[in-house]
Amino acid sequence: MTTADEILIRPARPADMPAVAGIWHAGWPDGHLGHVSDELAAIRTPGSFRARAAQRTGDTRVAEVDGEIAGFTMIVEDEVEQVYVAAAHRGTGVADELLADAERRIREGGHRRAWLAVVAGNARARRFYERRGWMDDGPIVYAAEGPDAAVDVPAQRYVKDLA
């Protein structure tokens, strides 16, 4: 079993992004299918995750365990935009380490509060954030990136004071 001492959190490199895309693509259905529109599900292809990941190296941090990418976060300003952990590393502390790192980075960026959006039906993710001190701030419509235009996704906005 992985322990926090074995988890290295570091900036992503271009060579990491295929692994990031694979984790993202494999994990996305867990929290989204059945909770988002068919339109959004149809455009979330393996190629879409590869293309999106390749563009996000600069705001991505990865968790590395035994030389393998075990998960990642992407942040934009004060938003924790993505948190994903490979299925084999769930429940090992990787998600905790990644989220703590994202919170530190946002605080170091001068923000006193962080936020994230969770698909309303993603109960597992919502419980995870709530156990880590994030508060449900109410419903929002999140604009998910699409190839031609954003797709509206009903979500819950979660916030955490970082001061």
C-alpha positions in Angstrom: 0.0 0.0 0.0 1.2 3.5 -0.8 2.0 5.9 2.0 2.3 9.6 1.9 6.1 9.3 2.2 6.2 7.5 -1.2 4.1 10.1 -3.0 6.1 12.7 -5.0 4.0 15.7 -6.0 5.8 17.7 -8.8 5.1 19.9 -11.8 4.0 18.0 -14.8 6.4 17.6 -17.8 5.3 17.2 -21.4 6.3 13.6 -21.2 3.8 13.1 -18.4 0.8 14.3 -20.3 -0.1 11.0 -22.1 -0.4 9.4 -18.6 -2.4 12.3 -17.4 -4.8 12.0 -20.3 -5.2 8.3 -19.7 -6.0 8.8 -16.0 -8.4 11.6 -16.9 -10.2 9.6 -19.6 -10.5 6.5 -17.4 -11.7 8.4 -14.3 -14.1 10.9 -16.0 -17.0 8.4 -16.4 -17.0 7.6 -12.7 -18.2 11.0 -11.7 -19.9 12.2 -14.8 -21.8 9.5 -16.8 -25.5 9.7 -15.9 -25.0 13.1 -14.4 -24.1 15.2 -17.5 -25.7 15.7 -20.9 -25.3 13.1 -23.6 -23.8 16.0 -25.6 -20.9 16.3 -23.2 -20.4 12.6 -22.8 -20.2 12.2 -26.6 -17.4 14.7 -26.9 -15.3 13.3 -24.1 -13.3 10.9 -26.3 -9.8 9.6 -25.7 -8.6 12.1 -28.2 -10.3 15.0 -26.5 -8.5 14.1 -23.2 -5.1 13.8 -25.0 -5.6 17.2 -26.7 -6.8 19.0 -23.5 -4.0 17.4 -21.4 -1.3 18.4 -23.9 -2.4 22.1 -23.6 -2.4 22.1 -19.8 1.2 21.1 -18.8 1.9 24.5 -17.2 -1.0 24.3 -14.7 -0.8 20.6 -14.0 0.9 18.9 -11.0 1.3 15.1 -10.9 1.6 12.6 -8.1 4.3 10.1 -8.8 4.5 6.7 -7.0 7.3 4.3 -7.8 8.0 6.2 -11.1 4.4 6.0 -12.2 2.0 8.9 -12.6 -0.7 8.1 -10.0 -2.9 11.2 -10.3 -2.9 14.9 -11.1 -4.4 18.3 -10.4 -5.0 21.3 -12.6 -5.5 24.7 -11.1 -6.5 28.0 -12.7 -6.1 31.0 -10.4 -8.2 30.2 -7.3 -10.0 27.2 -8.9 -9.0 23.6 -8.4 -10.2 22.6 -11.9 -9.3 18.9 -12.0 -8.4 16.3 -9.4 -8.0 12.7 -10.7 -6.3 9.6 -9.3 -5.7 6.4 -11.2 -8.0 3.6 -10.0 -5.1 1.5 -8.7 -4.1 4.4 -6.4 -7.4 5.4 -5.0 -7.6 5.1 -1.2 -3.8 5.3 -0.8 -3.5 9.0 0.1 -2.7 10.3 -3.4 -5.8 12.4 -3.6 -5.2 13.9 -0.2 -1.7 14.9 -1.1 -2.7 16.3 -4.5 -5.6 18.4 -3.0 -3.3 19.7 -0.2 -0.7 20.7 -2.8 -3.4 22.5 -4.9 -4.6 24.4 -1.8 -1.0 25.4 -1.0 -0.4 26.6 -4.5 -3.6 28.6 -4.6 -2.8 30.2 -1.2 0.8 31.0 -2.4 -0.8 32.6 -5.5 -2.3 35.2 -3.1 -5.9 33.8 -2.9 -7.6 33.5 0.5 -10.3 31.2 -0.8 -10.3 28.3 -3.3 -13.2 26.9 -5.2 -14.1 23.9 -7.3 -17.1 22.6 -9.2 -18.4 19.0 -8.7 -21.0 17.5 -10.9 -24.1 17.5 -8.7 -24.6 13.7 -8.8 -21.0 12.8 -8.0 -21.6 11.8 -4.4 -18.2 10.2 -3.9 -16.3 13.3 -4.8 -18.6 15.5 -2.8 -18.0 13.4 0.3 -14.2 13.5 -0.3 -14.2 17.3 -0.5 -16.5 17.7 2.5 -14.2 15.4 4.7 -11.3 17.8 3.8 -13.1 20.9 5.0 -14.7 22.1 1.7 -18.1 23.6 2.0 -21.0 23.3 -0.4 -21.7 26.8 -1.6 -24.7 26.0 -3.7 -25.6 25.1 -7.3 -23.9 26.6 -10.3 -23.9 26.0 -14.0 -20.3 25.1 -15.0 -19.2 25.8 -18.6 -17.3 22.6 -19.6 -14.9 23.0 -22.5 -16.1 21.6 -25.8 -14.5 21.5 -29.2 -16.7 24.2 -30.6 -18.4 25.8 -27.6 -18.8 25.3 -23.9 -21.4 22.8 -22.6 -23.4 23.8 -19.5 -23.1 21.3 -16.7 -25.2 21.5 -13.5 -22.8 21.3 -10.6 -22.2 22.3 -7.0 -19.7 24.9 -6.1 -17.4 24.0 -3.2 -15.3 26.6 -1.4 -12.5 26.4 1.2 -11.0 29.3 3.2 -7.3 29.1 3.0 -6.3 31.9 5.3 
